[in-house]
Amino acid sequence: MRDADGSLVSPGHFIPVAEQSGQIIQIDRWVLRNSLKLLSQLQQQGITLAINLSGQSLHDEGLKQFLAEELATSGADPHHLILEVTETAAVTDFSTARGVLQTFRDLGCRTALDDFGVGFSSFHYLGQLPVDYIKIDGSFIRSLLISPDSRVIVRAIADIAAGFGKQTIAEFVEQEELMPILKSYGITYGQGFHLGRPGR
């Protein structure tokens, strides 16, 4: 988002306001519509887009129909779309989250559980939620090089996720030194400034 003077406004500034006001559902829909248009142009290159959805969108009763219509209109391949919800949102309203995630998968999309590992009940829910990817919370990855505790946690998450047949994504991969550690743990994917910075 751009301010009146043309400068970029960080999502960290406007998303909390949008969540408090309820406008986040409309923002999620805007992001989905525009992302699917872009995906339809990129999917032939084998590119997949991952989109974060607000926890509030789990209660958007029109989301399934909206997504189905936008997929049809845009011509985007749902197999090239990953829809992400945070662990906190999923566990807070488990039944709703489970139904919505399954709806996404029924449309052919893939799903991811974002910021995984910050809740004590994480592993209990992991086997029950219909998600394809587990995104390991960046706080563990950031401290991986200096914290033995983080290494134990990240390895455990990767092992348990693999046991459930899910792939893992490491957040906040900002240093080359992290790469061999993550590979040794069997972590499939990563995101962070070392791998690529956001473009306009």
C-alpha positions as a LaTeX table, in Angstrom:
\begin{tabular}{lrrr}
\hline
Residue & $x$ (\AA) & $y$ (\AA) & $z$ (\AA) \\
\hline
Met1 & 0.00 & 0.00 & 0.00 \\
Arg2 & 1.20 & 3.51 & $-0.77$ \\
Asp3 & 0.76 & 6.63 & 1.37 \\
Ala4 & $-0.46$ & 9.96 & 0.00 \\
Asp5 & 3.15 & 10.97 & $-0.75$ \\
Gly6 & 3.78 & 7.75 & $-2.69$ \\
Ser7 & 5.90 & 6.08 & 0.00 \\
Leu8 & 5.32 & 2.43 & 0.81 \\
Val9 & 3.30 & 1.64 & 3.92 \\
Ser10 & 4.40 & $-1.52$ & 5.70 \\
Pro11 & 1.73 & $-4.22$ & 6.15 \\
Gly12 & 2.65 & $-4.14$ & 9.83 \\
His13 & 1.07 & $-0.67$ & 9.98 \\
Phe14 & $-2.20$ & $-1.14$ & 8.10 \\
Ile15 & $-3.10$ & $-4.80$ & 8.65 \\
Pro16 & $-3.78$ & $-4.46$ & 12.41 \\
Val17 & $-6.11$ & $-1.52$ & 11.67 \\
Ala18 & $-7.85$ & $-3.52$ & 8.94 \\
Glu19 & $-8.28$ & $-6.47$ & 11.30 \\
Gln20 & $-9.78$ & $-4.28$ & 14.02 \\
Ser21 & $-12.20$ & $-2.64$ & 11.60 \\
Gly22 & $-13.16$ & $-5.84$ & 9.78 \\
Gln23 & $-11.84$ & $-4.54$ & 6.46 \\
Ile24 & $-9.27$ & $-7.33$ & 6.35 \\
Ile25 & $-11.79$ & $-9.67$ & 4.71 \\
Gln26 & $-12.12$ & $-7.27$ & 1.75 \\
Ile27 & $-8.34$ & $-6.92$ & 1.61 \\
Asp28 & $-7.98$ & $-10.71$ & 1.53 \\
Arg29 & $-10.42$ & $-10.86$ & $-1.36$ \\
Trp30 & $-8.57$ & $-8.09$ & $-3.20$ \\
Val31 & $-5.28$ & $-9.95$ & $-2.73$ \\
Leu32 & $-6.82$ & $-13.21$ & $-3.93$ \\
Arg33 & $-8.34$ & $-11.63$ & $-7.05$ \\
Asn34 & $-5.16$ & $-9.83$ & $-8.08$ \\
Ser35 & $-2.89$ & $-12.74$ & $-7.18$ \\
Leu36 & $-4.93$ & $-15.14$ & $-9.30$ \\
Lys37 & $-4.70$ & $-12.79$ & $-12.27$ \\
Leu38 & $-0.93$ & $-12.75$ & $-11.83$ \\
Leu39 & $-0.77$ & $-16.49$ & $-11.30$ \\
Ser40 & $-2.57$ & $-17.14$ & $-14.57$ \\
Gln41 & 0.33 & $-15.40$ & $-16.33$ \\
Leu42 & 3.09 & $-17.11$ & $-14.35$ \\
Gln43 & 1.91 & $-20.69$ & $-13.87$ \\
Gln44 & 3.27 & $-21.86$ & $-17.22$ \\
Gln45 & 6.73 & $-21.12$ & $-15.82$ \\
Gly46 & 6.06 & $-23.54$ & $-12.97$ \\
Ile47 & 5.65 & $-20.73$ & $-10.45$ \\
Thr48 & 3.45 & $-21.25$ & $-7.40$ \\
Leu49 & 2.00 & $-18.39$ & $-5.32$ \\
Ala50 & 1.42 & $-18.60$ & $-1.57$ \\
Ile51 & $-1.15$ & $-16.24$ & $-0.07$ \\
Asn52 & $-1.64$ & $-15.48$ & 3.62 \\
Leu53 & $-5.25$ & $-15.25$ & 4.74 \\
Ser54 & $-6.42$ & $-13.47$ & 7.87 \\
Gly55 & $-7.96$ & $-15.58$ & 10.60 \\
Gln56 & $-11.12$ & $-13.50$ & 10.09 \\
Ser57 & $-11.45$ & $-14.84$ & 6.55 \\
Leu58 & $-12.02$ & $-18.29$ & 8.02 \\
His59 & $-15.46$ & $-16.90$ & 8.96 \\
Asp60 & $-16.12$ & $-15.37$ & 5.53 \\
Glu61 & $-19.08$ & $-17.53$ & 4.47 \\
Gly62 & $-18.84$ & $-16.35$ & 0.87 \\
Leu63 & $-15.14$ & $-17.12$ & 0.51 \\
Lys64 & $-15.55$ & $-20.56$ & $-1.09$ \\
Gln65 & $-17.84$ & $-19.25$ & $-3.83$ \\
Phe66 & $-15.67$ & $-16.16$ & $-4.31$ \\
Leu67 & $-12.52$ & $-18.27$ & $-4.68$ \\
Ala68 & $-14.20$ & $-20.73$ & $-7.05$ \\
Glu69 & $-15.47$ & $-17.88$ & $-9.25$ \\
Glu70 & $-12.11$ & $-16.09$ & $-9.27$ \\
Leu71 & $-10.30$ & $-19.31$ & $-10.20$ \\
Ala72 & $-12.69$ & $-19.82$ & $-13.10$ \\
Thr73 & $-12.56$ & $-16.18$ & $-14.25$ \\
Ser74 & $-8.78$ & $-15.84$ & $-14.03$ \\
Gly75 & $-7.90$ & $-19.23$ & $-15.50$ \\
Ala76 & $-5.40$ & $-19.74$ & $-12.69$ \\
Asp77 & $-4.50$ & $-23.35$ & $-11.90$ \\
Pro78 & $-5.44$ & $-24.01$ & $-8.24$ \\
His79 & $-2.58$ & $-26.52$ & $-7.98$ \\
His80 & $-0.23$ & $-23.54$ & $-8.23$ \\
Leu81 & $-1.91$ & $-21.77$ & $-5.31$ \\
Ile82 & $-1.06$ & $-22.27$ & $-1.63$ \\
Leu83 & $-3.40$ & $-20.69$ & 0.91 \\
Glu84 & $-1.87$ & $-20.07$ & 4.33 \\
Val85 & $-3.52$ & $-19.62$ & 7.72 \\
Thr86 & $-1.67$ & $-19.14$ & 10.98 \\
Glu87 & $-1.49$ & $-21.87$ & 13.57 \\
Thr88 & $-3.06$ & $-19.52$ & 16.13 \\
Ala89 & $-6.10$ & $-18.84$ & 13.92 \\
Ala90 & $-6.51$ & $-22.52$ & 13.11 \\
Val91 & $-6.30$ & $-23.73$ & 16.70 \\
Thr92 & $-8.50$ & $-20.91$ & 18.07 \\
Asp93 & $-11.42$ & $-22.15$ & 15.99 \\
Phe94 & $-10.35$ & $-25.63$ & 15.02 \\
Ser95 & $-13.64$ & $-26.89$ & 13.61 \\
Thr96 & $-14.12$ & $-23.88$ & 11.33 \\
Ala97 & $-10.49$ & $-23.90$ & 10.21 \\
Arg98 & $-10.63$ & $-27.58$ & 9.38 \\
Gly99 & $-13.72$ & $-27.10$ & 7.21 \\
Val100 & $-12.32$ & $-24.06$ & 5.40 \\
Leu101 & $-8.96$ & $-25.72$ & 4.74 \\
Gln102 & $-10.72$ & $-28.77$ & 3.34 \\
Thr103 & $-12.81$ & $-26.50$ & 1.13 \\
Phe104 & $-9.62$ & $-25.00$ & $-0.32$ \\
Arg105 & $-8.25$ & $-28.45$ & $-1.02$ \\
Asp106 & $-11.53$ & $-29.55$ & $-2.61$ \\
Leu107 & $-11.09$ & $-26.67$ & $-5.06$ \\
Gly108 & $-7.65$ & $-28.05$ & $-5.94$ \\
Cys109 & $-5.60$ & $-25.56$ & $-3.91$ \\
Arg110 & $-2.85$ & $-26.52$ & $-1.51$ \\
Thr111 & $-2.79$ & $-25.32$ & 2.08 \\
Ala112 & $-0.18$ & $-24.32$ & 4.65 \\
Leu113 & $-0.13$ & $-23.81$ & 8.40 \\
Asp114 & 1.85 & $-20.61$ & 9.02 \\
Asp115 & 3.95 & $-19.64$ & 12.08 \\
Phe116 & 3.93 & $-23.21$ & 13.33 \\
Gly117 & 5.49 & $-24.17$ & 16.63 \\
Val118 & 4.45 & $-21.39$ & 19.00 \\
Gly119 & 1.56 & $-23.27$ & 20.61 \\
Phe120 & 1.89 & $-26.18$ & 23.02 \\
Ser121 & $-0.96$ & $-28.04$ & 21.34 \\
Ser122 & 0.60 & $-27.80$ & 17.87 \\
Phe123 & 1.52 & $-31.43$ & 17.40 \\
His124 & $-1.89$ & $-32.64$ & 18.58 \\
Tyr125 & $-3.63$ & $-30.68$ & 15.81 \\
Leu126 & $-1.03$ & $-31.29$ & 13.12 \\
Gly127 & $-2.32$ & $-34.71$ & 12.19 \\
Gln128 & $-5.93$ & $-33.53$ & 12.06 \\
Leu129 & $-5.68$ & $-30.37$ & 9.95 \\
Pro130 & $-5.82$ & $-30.82$ & 6.14 \\
Val131 & $-2.64$ & $-28.89$ & 5.30 \\
Asp132 & 0.13 & $-29.74$ & 2.84 \\
Tyr133 & 2.88 & $-27.55$ & 4.30 \\
Ile134 & 4.07 & $-26.58$ & 7.77 \\
Lys135 & 5.81 & $-23.20$ & 7.97 \\
Ile136 & 8.15 & $-23.18$ & 10.95 \\
Asp137 & 7.87 & $-19.94$ & 12.88 \\
Gly138 & 10.70 & $-17.54$ & 12.06 \\
Ser139 & 11.62 & $-16.95$ & 15.70 \\
Phe140 & 13.11 & $-20.45$ & 15.80 \\
Ile141 & 14.94 & $-20.05$ & 12.48 \\
Arg142 & 16.43 & $-16.66$ & 13.40 \\
Ser143 & 18.09 & $-18.11$ & 16.49 \\
Leu144 & 19.07 & $-21.43$ & 14.95 \\
Leu145 & 22.78 & $-20.62$ & 14.72 \\
Ile146 & 23.11 & $-19.61$ & 18.38 \\
Ser147 & 20.44 & $-21.55$ & 20.23 \\
Pro148 & 20.69 & $-25.30$ & 20.90 \\
Asp149 & 17.05 & $-25.19$ & 22.02 \\
Ser150 & 15.93 & $-23.80$ & 18.65 \\
Arg151 & 17.85 & $-26.53$ & 16.84 \\
Val152 & 16.09 & $-29.21$ & 18.89 \\
Ile153 & 12.67 & $-27.64$ & 18.25 \\
Val154 & 13.20 & $-27.14$ & 14.51 \\
Arg155 & 14.50 & $-30.67$ & 14.03 \\
Ala156 & 11.54 & $-32.06$ & 16.01 \\
Ile157 & 9.01 & $-30.07$ & 13.98 \\
Ala158 & 10.60 & $-31.23$ & 10.72 \\
Asp159 & 10.64 & $-34.88$ & 11.84 \\
Ile160 & 7.05 & $-34.87$ & 13.08 \\
Ala161 & 5.76 & $-33.02$ & 10.01 \\
Ala162 & 7.49 & $-35.59$ & 7.79 \\
Gly163 & 5.90 & $-38.35$ & 9.85 \\
Phe164 & 2.49 & $-36.89$ & 9.03 \\
Gly165 & 3.41 & $-36.68$ & 5.34 \\
Lys166 & 3.68 & $-32.89$ & 5.27 \\
Gln167 & 6.49 & $-30.75$ & 3.85 \\
Thr168 & 8.20 & $-28.05$ & 5.86 \\
Ile169 & 9.02 & $-24.42$ & 5.07 \\
Ala170 & 11.48 & $-22.40$ & 7.15 \\
Glu171 & 10.63 & $-18.72$ & 7.63 \\
Phe172 & 13.22 & $-15.93$ & 8.01 \\
Val173 & 16.06 & $-17.64$ & 6.14 \\
Glu174 & 18.34 & $-14.60$ & 6.15 \\
Gln175 & 21.85 & $-16.15$ & 6.25 \\
Glu176 & 23.68 & $-18.59$ & 4.00 \\
Glu177 & 24.93 & $-20.40$ & 7.12 \\
Leu178 & 21.40 & $-21.61$ & 7.81 \\
Met179 & 21.13 & $-23.53$ & 4.55 \\
Pro180 & 23.16 & $-26.67$ & 5.41 \\
Ile181 & 21.45 & $-26.95$ & 8.80 \\
Leu182 & 17.98 & $-26.73$ & 7.29 \\
Lys183 & 18.88 & $-29.24$ & 4.58 \\
Ser184 & 20.27 & $-31.65$ & 7.16 \\
Tyr185 & 16.93 & $-31.51$ & 9.00 \\
Gly186 & 15.07 & $-32.41$ & 5.82 \\
Ile187 & 13.33 & $-29.05$ & 5.54 \\
Thr188 & 11.96 & $-28.79$ & 2.02 \\
Tyr189 & 11.59 & $-25.07$ & 1.41 \\
Gly190 & 12.59 & $-21.71$ & 2.84 \\
Gln191 & 11.64 & $-18.07$ & 2.59 \\
Gly192 & 13.60 & $-15.03$ & 3.65 \\
Phe193 & 15.89 & $-12.28$ & 2.45 \\
His194 & 18.79 & $-14.65$ & 1.77 \\
Leu195 & 16.64 & $-16.48$ & $-0.79$ \\
Gly196 & 14.88 & $-13.45$ & $-2.22$ \\
Arg197 & 13.60 & $-10.02$ & $-1.27$ \\
Pro198 & 10.09 & $-8.75$ & $-2.01$ \\
Gly199 & 9.74 & $-6.94$ & $-5.32$ \\
Arg200 & 7.31 & $-4.25$ & $-6.33$ \\
\hline
\end{tabular}
